[in-house]
Amino acid sequence: MVDEQRDERLIQAVLSSGVRIPPMPGVLAGLNALLADPDAGPAELAHLVARDGAISGALFRLVASPVFGLRAKVETVEKAIVMLGMRNAAAVVRSESLRKAFQVPDQARALEAIWNRGTAVADLSVLALKTGHVKRIPHDAAYTLGTFHDCGLALLCKREPAYARALSEPGPWPDIPALDRAHQTDHTLIGQMVARNWLLPEDVTQAIRVHHVLSWEDLDEPTQRLCALLNFACHLHNRQSGAADDEWENGWQAETARRLFLTAADLEDWENEVAALAV
């Protein structure tokens, strides 16, 4: 059950500490307008982002990577958008806008750890969908959630130095829920604030809030499935990076299978297939 009073206290504690949510970047406002315009297409989106080297580079990277199965070399931003599709390209624009909006020089190492992990989890989420084991999860929603699911940590690094220290240390990903408990806050709630302020899709916004929770009252099926996919991708990344995988072993493995109608053998096959695609 949602404890709205607790959530409000946590939000006010973060805001009163001087931390502010970065305003929605202008490129996202332009993106939302394009997505709402039935006459807008790749040419218009390319015009919006072509002068942004980081966004253009990310679009080229994905077209050439195994993530969306294209592995193509393209010469123009518009061609990259055509090959990815508008919705997938929009997910990339959101991802790079997040990275740029939270640039803080004295926390560069911690923020880089957050963004690198988010990108890796986003890539694994899309690769997992490519295997065909799971249907009815949009690729762009999976990618956006992978990128944004821990974005609340970027704000908490400003408020609580312990987060920045833990994320700056070399080695495996730290135990974030334990940090939340120790500092009486919740990175998922702060992440939800960012997602709402930036007008992210509602299913992604909700999934950011509940992606650590095994059971949540009145959670709709699309959000449940998104969370299951995200936790599968996090599990894959934990195995690759040598991080602890306690959440998966202590509940999310069974819950992911239940939500996605898979057996234990299905999960094992799925994991092997994604590992082969990621090569």
C-alpha positions as CSV (number, residue, x, y, z in Angstrom):
1,M,0.0,0.0,0.0
2,V,1.2,3.5,-0.8
3,D,2.0,5.6,2.2
4,E,1.3,9.0,0.8
5,Q,2.2,10.9,3.9
6,R,5.6,9.2,4.1
7,D,6.2,9.9,0.4
8,E,5.4,13.5,0.9
9,R,7.8,13.8,3.9
10,L,10.6,12.3,1.9
11,I,9.9,14.6,-1.1
12,Q,9.9,17.7,1.2
13,A,13.1,16.5,3.0
14,V,14.9,16.3,-0.4
15,L,13.6,19.6,-1.7
16,S,14.2,21.5,1.6
17,S,17.8,20.4,1.5
18,G,18.3,22.6,-1.5
19,V,18.2,19.9,-4.1
20,R,16.2,20.8,-7.2
21,I,14.9,18.7,-10.0
22,P,16.5,20.0,-13.3
23,P,13.8,21.4,-15.5
24,M,12.7,19.4,-18.5
25,P,15.3,20.2,-21.2
26,G,14.0,22.1,-24.2
27,V,14.9,19.2,-26.5
28,L,12.4,17.0,-24.6
29,A,9.7,19.7,-24.9
30,G,10.3,19.7,-28.6
31,L,10.3,15.9,-28.7
32,N,7.0,15.7,-27.0
33,A,5.5,18.2,-29.5
34,L,6.8,16.1,-32.4
35,L,5.4,12.9,-31.0
36,A,2.0,14.5,-30.6
37,D,2.1,15.7,-34.2
38,P,0.8,13.0,-36.7
39,D,2.6,14.9,-39.5
40,A,6.0,15.0,-37.9
41,G,8.6,12.3,-38.7
42,P,12.3,11.5,-38.9
43,A,13.2,14.7,-40.7
44,E,11.7,16.9,-38.0
45,L,13.2,14.9,-35.2
46,A,16.6,15.0,-37.0
47,H,16.3,18.8,-37.3
48,L,15.6,19.0,-33.5
49,V,18.6,17.0,-32.4
50,A,21.2,17.2,-35.2
51,R,23.3,19.9,-33.5
52,D,23.5,17.9,-30.3
53,G,26.6,15.8,-30.6
54,A,25.8,13.6,-27.6
55,I,22.3,12.7,-28.9
56,S,23.5,12.2,-32.5
57,G,26.4,10.0,-31.3
58,A,24.0,7.9,-29.2
59,L,21.7,7.4,-32.2
60,F,24.6,6.3,-34.3
61,R,25.9,3.9,-31.6
62,L,22.6,2.1,-31.3
63,V,22.2,1.7,-35.1
64,A,25.6,0.1,-35.2
65,S,25.2,-2.1,-32.1
66,P,23.4,-5.4,-31.7
67,V,20.8,-3.8,-29.4
68,F,18.1,-3.2,-32.0
69,G,19.5,-5.7,-34.4
70,L,20.4,-3.3,-37.1
71,R,24.2,-3.3,-37.1
72,A,24.3,-0.7,-39.9
73,K,26.5,2.2,-40.6
74,V,24.7,5.4,-41.4
75,E,25.8,8.8,-42.5
76,T,23.1,11.1,-41.2
77,V,21.0,11.5,-38.1
78,E,17.8,11.3,-40.1
79,K,18.8,7.9,-41.5
80,A,19.6,6.7,-38.0
81,I,16.2,7.8,-36.9
82,V,14.5,6.1,-39.8
83,M,16.2,2.8,-39.0
84,L,15.5,3.0,-35.3
85,G,11.9,4.2,-35.7
86,M,10.5,7.3,-34.1
87,R,9.7,5.7,-30.7
88,N,13.0,4.1,-30.2
89,A,14.8,7.2,-31.3
90,A,12.7,9.2,-28.8
91,A,13.9,6.8,-26.1
92,V,17.5,7.6,-27.0
93,V,16.8,11.4,-26.9
94,R,15.4,11.0,-23.4
95,S,18.3,9.0,-22.3
96,E,21.0,11.5,-23.4
97,S,18.9,14.4,-22.1
98,L,19.0,12.8,-18.7
99,R,22.8,12.4,-18.7
100,K,23.3,16.1,-19.8
101,A,20.9,17.6,-17.3
102,F,22.6,16.1,-14.3
103,Q,26.2,17.1,-15.0
104,V,27.9,18.0,-11.7
105,P,31.8,18.1,-12.0
106,D,32.5,17.2,-8.4
107,Q,30.3,14.1,-8.7
108,A,31.3,13.1,-12.1
109,R,32.5,9.6,-11.2
110,A,29.3,8.7,-9.3
111,L,27.1,10.1,-12.1
112,E,29.1,8.2,-14.7
113,A,28.5,5.0,-12.8
114,I,24.8,5.7,-12.7
115,W,24.6,6.5,-16.4
116,N,26.8,3.6,-17.5
117,R,24.8,1.1,-15.6
118,G,21.6,2.6,-16.8
119,T,22.7,2.3,-20.5
120,A,23.9,-1.2,-20.0
121,V,20.6,-2.3,-18.4
122,A,18.6,-0.5,-21.1
123,D,20.6,-2.3,-23.8
124,L,20.1,-5.7,-22.1
125,S,16.3,-5.0,-21.7
126,V,16.0,-4.5,-25.5
127,L,18.2,-7.5,-26.3
128,A,16.0,-9.6,-24.0
129,L,12.9,-8.6,-25.9
130,K,14.5,-9.4,-29.2
131,T,14.7,-13.1,-28.3
132,G,10.9,-13.3,-28.5
133,H,10.4,-15.0,-25.1
134,V,8.3,-12.1,-23.9
135,K,5.7,-10.1,-25.9
136,R,3.6,-7.0,-25.3
137,I,6.4,-4.9,-23.9
138,P,7.3,-1.9,-26.2
139,H,11.0,-1.7,-26.9
140,D,11.1,2.1,-26.3
141,A,9.5,1.8,-22.9
142,A,12.0,-1.0,-21.9
143,Y,14.9,1.2,-23.0
144,T,13.6,4.3,-21.3
145,L,13.0,2.5,-18.0
146,G,16.4,0.9,-18.2
147,T,18.0,4.3,-18.5
148,F,15.9,6.2,-16.0
149,H,15.2,3.5,-13.3
150,D,17.9,4.8,-11.0
151,C,17.9,8.5,-12.0
152,G,16.8,9.4,-8.4
153,L,20.3,8.6,-7.3
154,A,21.7,11.6,-9.2
155,L,19.7,13.9,-6.9
156,L,20.5,11.9,-3.8
157,C,24.2,12.2,-4.5
158,K,23.8,16.0,-4.0
159,R,21.9,15.6,-0.7
160,E,23.7,12.6,0.9
161,P,27.5,12.4,0.3
162,A,27.3,8.7,1.2
163,Y,25.6,7.9,-2.1
164,A,28.2,9.7,-4.1
165,R,31.0,7.9,-2.2
166,A,29.5,4.5,-2.6
167,L,28.9,5.0,-6.3
168,S,32.3,6.4,-6.9
169,E,34.2,3.5,-5.4
170,P,35.6,0.9,-7.9
171,G,34.0,-2.5,-7.8
172,P,30.5,-3.9,-8.0
173,W,27.3,-1.8,-7.8
174,P,26.5,-0.9,-4.2
175,D,23.4,-2.1,-2.3
176,I,21.1,0.9,-3.1
177,P,18.1,-0.2,-1.0
178,A,20.4,-0.5,2.0
179,L,21.6,3.1,1.4
180,D,18.0,4.2,1.2
181,R,17.2,2.6,4.6
182,A,20.3,4.0,6.2
183,H,19.4,7.5,5.1
184,Q,15.7,7.2,5.5
185,T,14.9,8.1,1.9
186,D,13.9,6.4,-1.3
187,H,15.7,6.8,-4.7
188,T,12.7,5.3,-6.5
189,L,10.4,8.1,-5.2
190,I,12.9,10.8,-6.2
191,G,13.2,9.1,-9.6
192,Q,9.4,9.2,-10.0
193,M,9.5,12.9,-9.4
194,V,12.0,13.4,-12.2
195,A,10.0,11.2,-14.6
196,R,6.8,13.1,-13.8
197,N,8.4,16.5,-14.2
198,W,9.8,15.4,-17.5
199,L,6.5,14.0,-18.7
200,L,7.8,10.5,-19.3
201,P,5.1,7.8,-20.2
202,E,3.0,6.9,-17.2
203,D,3.9,3.2,-17.3
204,V,7.6,4.0,-17.1
205,T,7.0,6.6,-14.4
206,Q,5.2,4.0,-12.3
207,A,7.8,1.3,-12.9
208,I,10.6,3.6,-11.7
209,R,8.7,4.0,-8.4
210,V,8.1,0.3,-7.8
211,H,10.9,-1.6,-9.5
212,H,12.3,-2.9,-6.2
213,V,8.9,-4.0,-4.8
214,L,7.8,-7.6,-5.2
215,S,4.1,-6.8,-4.5
216,W,2.3,-3.5,-4.9
217,E,-1.4,-2.9,-4.5
218,D,-3.3,-2.1,-7.7
219,L,-0.3,-2.3,-10.0
220,D,-1.4,-2.6,-13.6
221,E,-0.2,-5.4,-15.8
222,P,2.0,-3.3,-18.2
223,T,3.9,-1.9,-15.2
224,Q,4.3,-5.3,-13.6
225,R,5.7,-6.7,-16.8
226,L,8.1,-3.7,-17.3
227,C,9.4,-4.2,-13.7
228,A,9.9,-7.9,-14.3
229,L,11.9,-7.2,-17.5
230,L,13.9,-4.6,-15.8
231,N,14.9,-6.9,-12.9
232,F,15.8,-9.6,-15.4
233,A,18.1,-7.1,-17.2
234,C,19.6,-6.0,-13.9
235,H,20.2,-9.6,-13.0
236,L,22.1,-10.1,-16.3
237,H,24.1,-7.0,-15.7
238,N,24.9,-8.1,-12.1
239,R,26.2,-11.4,-13.4
240,Q,28.3,-9.7,-16.0
241,S,29.8,-7.2,-13.6
242,G,30.2,-9.5,-10.5
243,A,27.8,-7.4,-8.4
244,A,25.7,-9.0,-5.7
245,D,22.4,-10.5,-7.0
246,D,20.5,-10.9,-3.8
247,E,17.3,-9.3,-4.9
248,W,17.0,-11.7,-7.9
249,E,17.8,-14.7,-5.8
250,N,15.6,-13.7,-2.9
251,G,12.4,-13.0,-4.9
252,W,12.7,-11.4,-8.2
253,Q,13.6,-14.6,-10.1
254,A,10.3,-16.2,-9.1
255,E,8.3,-13.0,-9.5
256,T,9.7,-12.4,-12.9
257,A,8.8,-15.9,-14.0
258,R,5.3,-15.5,-12.6
259,R,4.6,-12.1,-14.2
260,L,6.0,-13.1,-17.6
261,F,4.5,-16.6,-17.5
262,L,7.8,-18.4,-17.8
263,T,9.2,-21.5,-16.1
264,A,12.6,-21.7,-14.5
265,A,13.9,-23.5,-17.6
266,D,12.5,-20.7,-19.8
267,L,14.4,-18.1,-17.7
268,E,17.6,-20.1,-18.1
269,D,17.2,-20.4,-21.9
270,W,16.3,-16.7,-22.1
271,E,19.4,-15.7,-20.2
272,N,21.6,-17.8,-22.5
273,E,20.0,-16.3,-25.6
274,V,20.5,-12.8,-24.4
275,A,24.2,-13.5,-23.6
276,A,24.7,-14.8,-27.1
277,L,23.1,-11.7,-28.6
278,A,25.2,-9.4,-26.5
279,V,28.5,-10.7,-28.0
